[in-house]
Amino acid sequence: MIRVKDYLLCNNGDFDVVFGPDRLLLPAMSMGCVGTVSGCASCDPVPFVRTYEAYIAGELEQARKAQKEATELCEIVGNGSNMAIFKAALELQGLPVTHMRLLHWI
């Protein structure tokens, strides 16, 4: 978060910044970021969308509640540390998933 202000000042402030850590979407937007690059939202985008929409509407208490839900989701799916968990979450939603590809080192 320390470098975010520097990114926000790029091109005299005429630069949109998206923030990486899912769990910091609301704090990042309060600093001026326009969104997040979220892996966890692939399992359930709803709390992230609610966080964004509530913040944009100026409903900070609703945004905080939605961010809490998003953070809990991130913790449930291991913050992206295990793709098998992501795939299981997608499968529970009825989305087609396949096996994990093997890594081939050259």
C-alpha positions as CSV (number, residue, x, y, z in Angstrom):
1,M,0.0,0.0,0.0
2,I,3.0,2.3,0.5
3,R,3.7,2.5,-3.2
4,V,0.1,3.0,-4.2
5,K,0.3,6.7,-3.8
6,D,3.3,6.8,-6.1
7,Y,1.4,4.8,-8.7
8,L,-1.6,7.1,-8.3
9,L,0.6,10.1,-9.1
10,C,1.9,8.7,-12.4
11,N,1.2,10.9,-15.4
12,N,0.2,13.8,-13.1
13,G,-2.5,11.6,-11.5
14,D,-4.1,10.8,-14.9
15,F,-3.5,7.1,-14.5
16,D,-6.0,4.4,-13.4
17,V,-4.5,2.0,-10.8
18,V,-5.9,-1.5,-10.0
19,F,-4.7,-3.1,-6.9
20,G,-3.7,-6.8,-6.6
21,P,-4.5,-8.1,-3.1
22,D,-8.2,-9.0,-3.0
23,R,-8.5,-8.4,0.7
24,L,-7.5,-4.8,0.3
25,L,-10.0,-3.7,-2.4
26,L,-11.8,-1.2,-0.2
27,P,-8.7,0.4,1.3
28,A,-7.2,0.6,-2.1
29,M,-10.2,2.3,-3.6
30,S,-10.3,4.7,-0.7
31,M,-6.8,5.8,-1.7
32,G,-7.9,6.3,-5.3
33,C,-7.5,2.9,-7.0
34,V,-10.3,2.0,-9.5
35,G,-10.5,-1.8,-8.7
36,T,-8.6,-5.0,-8.1
37,V,-7.0,-7.8,-10.0
38,S,-8.8,-10.6,-8.2
39,G,-8.2,-14.3,-8.4
40,C,-10.6,-15.1,-5.6
41,A,-13.5,-13.4,-7.4
42,S,-13.4,-16.2,-9.9
43,C,-14.9,-18.4,-7.2
44,D,-17.6,-15.8,-6.3
45,P,-17.6,-12.3,-7.7
46,V,-20.6,-11.1,-5.8
47,P,-18.9,-9.8,-2.6
48,F,-16.3,-8.0,-4.7
49,V,-19.0,-6.4,-6.9
50,R,-21.0,-5.4,-3.9
51,T,-17.9,-3.8,-2.3
52,Y,-17.2,-1.8,-5.5
53,E,-20.8,-0.7,-6.0
54,A,-21.3,0.3,-2.4
55,Y,-18.1,2.3,-2.4
56,I,-19.0,4.1,-5.6
57,A,-22.4,4.9,-4.2
58,G,-20.8,6.3,-1.0
59,E,-22.4,3.6,1.2
60,L,-19.2,2.9,3.2
61,E,-20.9,0.7,5.9
62,Q,-22.3,-1.5,3.1
63,A,-18.9,-1.5,1.4
64,R,-17.2,-2.6,4.7
65,K,-19.7,-5.4,5.1
66,A,-19.2,-6.6,1.5
67,Q,-15.4,-6.3,1.9
68,K,-15.6,-8.5,5.0
69,E,-17.5,-11.1,3.0
70,A,-14.9,-10.9,0.2
71,T,-12.1,-11.3,2.7
72,E,-13.8,-14.3,4.2
73,L,-14.1,-15.8,0.8
74,C,-10.4,-15.2,0.2
75,E,-9.5,-17.1,3.4
76,I,-11.9,-20.0,2.6
77,V,-10.3,-20.5,-0.9
78,G,-6.7,-20.1,0.5
79,N,-6.0,-16.8,-1.1
80,G,-5.2,-18.5,-4.4
81,S,-2.5,-20.7,-2.9
82,N,-4.0,-23.9,-4.2
83,M,-5.7,-24.0,-7.6
84,A,-7.5,-27.3,-6.7
85,I,-9.5,-25.3,-4.1
86,F,-10.5,-22.8,-6.8
87,K,-11.5,-25.6,-9.1
88,A,-13.6,-27.3,-6.4
89,A,-15.4,-23.9,-5.7
90,L,-16.2,-23.6,-9.4
91,E,-17.4,-27.2,-9.6
92,L,-19.7,-26.6,-6.7
93,Q,-21.3,-23.8,-8.8
94,G,-21.9,-26.2,-11.6
95,L,-19.1,-24.8,-13.8
96,P,-17.1,-27.3,-15.8
97,V,-13.6,-27.9,-14.6
98,T,-10.8,-30.2,-15.8
99,H,-7.7,-31.7,-14.3
100,M,-4.6,-29.6,-13.4
101,R,-2.0,-29.5,-16.1
102,L,1.4,-30.9,-15.3
103,L,4.2,-28.4,-15.3
104,H,6.8,-29.2,-18.0
105,W,10.3,-27.9,-17.3
106,I,12.6,-27.4,-20.2
